[in-house]
Amino acid sequence: MFKKVLIANRGEIALRVIRACRELGIQTVAVYSEADRESLHVRFADDDVCIGPPPSRLSYLRIPAIIAAAEITGADAIHPGYGFLAENAGFADACANSNITFIGPTAEQIRQMGDKASARRLAQELNIPVVPGSPGPVENPAEALAIAEEIGFPVIIKAAAGGGGKGMRVAHDADAFMQAFGLARNEALAAFGNAEVYVEKFLERPRHIEIQLMGDQFGNLMHLGERDCSIQRRHQKLIEEAPSPGLPPEVRTRMGESAVRAAKHIKYLGAGTIEFLYENGCFYFMEMNTRVQVEHPVTEMVTSCDIVKEQIRVAAGEPLSIKLYGDQLRGHAIECRVNAEDPSRNFQPAPGTITAYHPPGGPGVRVDTHVYAGYTVPPYYDSLLAKVIVHGNTREEALARMSQALDSFIVEGVPTTIPFLKSVIHHPAFVAGQVDTKFLEREPGLLKPAQ
């Protein structure tokens, strides 16, 4: 087992990794920017190193600074969390070249599955359904338009190296396609340093369902069931739950088997997630995330598996400590992401100082957060403040617990998305489990601040 793990991240995920390491008897190192000097992950780690000024590109994205911090503190492993460098194959290579274990998949696995076009080709080779689209990246606009017309509008243009909704544009006809194609390429280049895009059929009302995977160095690979992440705004997930309501058992089985087949093919190591779109009884491979997900707690609640501890164990060369294949799930779990955003200003990020903070509690209620009364939310990073996760014996009980949790969650000093989340979970369609990724587009009233 490792002696000391450096967490190459910030916020709630850094605290989550610190807690897992403490339970395993491992010392931790926090890295932080000048803006995060007073953050809790710095306080609770055994050691800490400032790696630069507030902008991410000068701190959390600086690979040499993070490697140097690991070397001077004697860390023998690095956990990347999610975001920042978590899916950066160059960072995994840099760790290996410095004899530091990267807690995640191999650099080659990140390259194979991190590129959406490459992952799509692999899925096709394994006879896993994919959404109709171009066989790979398309550079020529005229060629791309011809593919779009063959598929049939509407289509979506996606960054090959993308994620988080960046570098994605929808075109509903040929006239709009050329502009959307150019905009997607420009966004992809600005966000990822790679302008490659591909074209895909745009599904009108799909559900977003993902399968949680975990593999070790001994060829063992399991899936821990699915999560439904259909409540989204601008391609950003807002509410997740497990299991997915209304997913037919036979589809659930085939989807899990497909995810395992893809991961086994590349001998996947560590935690990863394969994402699918589901519509009208059919599912389609979308992409793989080669890291732990923001929404991993909902799976932990229904499996009693500590995904972060399992990540650390398998990276240290140990076999999987449990064996699950989407079965043995316990009850129902729901997660709501609470962001420092102002609904009255089109959900713009709202940095500032939190003047009062009181998290919810009670049976089956978990809050993953890094904030406290007096904490200043910086303007440089993601606006996520906390994740409220609830578990119930049934979905109805979980919904009741989430309602109570959001009602009793006090955050003052900055506007938050709590009122918006309360409106969504009480909406009749959500209560009935009848939602899809376009739900909020059809219900614009939910995006307006309560009067």
RALINLIN-V426424 format. One record per helix or strand. SS is the DSSP state (h for helix, s for strand). FROM is the first residue (numbers start at 0). LEN is the number of residues. If there is no record, write none. Layout:
ss={SS	SS}
from={FROM	FROM}
len={LEN	LEN}
This chain:
ss={s	h	s	h	h	s	h	h	s	h	s	h	h	s	s	h	s	s	h	s	s	s	s	h	s	s	h	h	s	s	s	h	s	s	s	s	s	s	h	s	h	h	h	h}
from={3	10	26	33	39	46	55	62	76	88	100	106	115	129	132	140	154	167	173	196	206	220	235	248	269	281	295	306	324	331	340	342	347	351	355	364	375	383	394	409	417	427	438	443}
len={4	13	7	3	5	6	3	11	3	9	3	8	10	1	1	11	5	4	19	5	9	13	7	17	10	8	8	9	1	8	2	3	2	2	3	5	2	9	13	3	8	4	4	4}
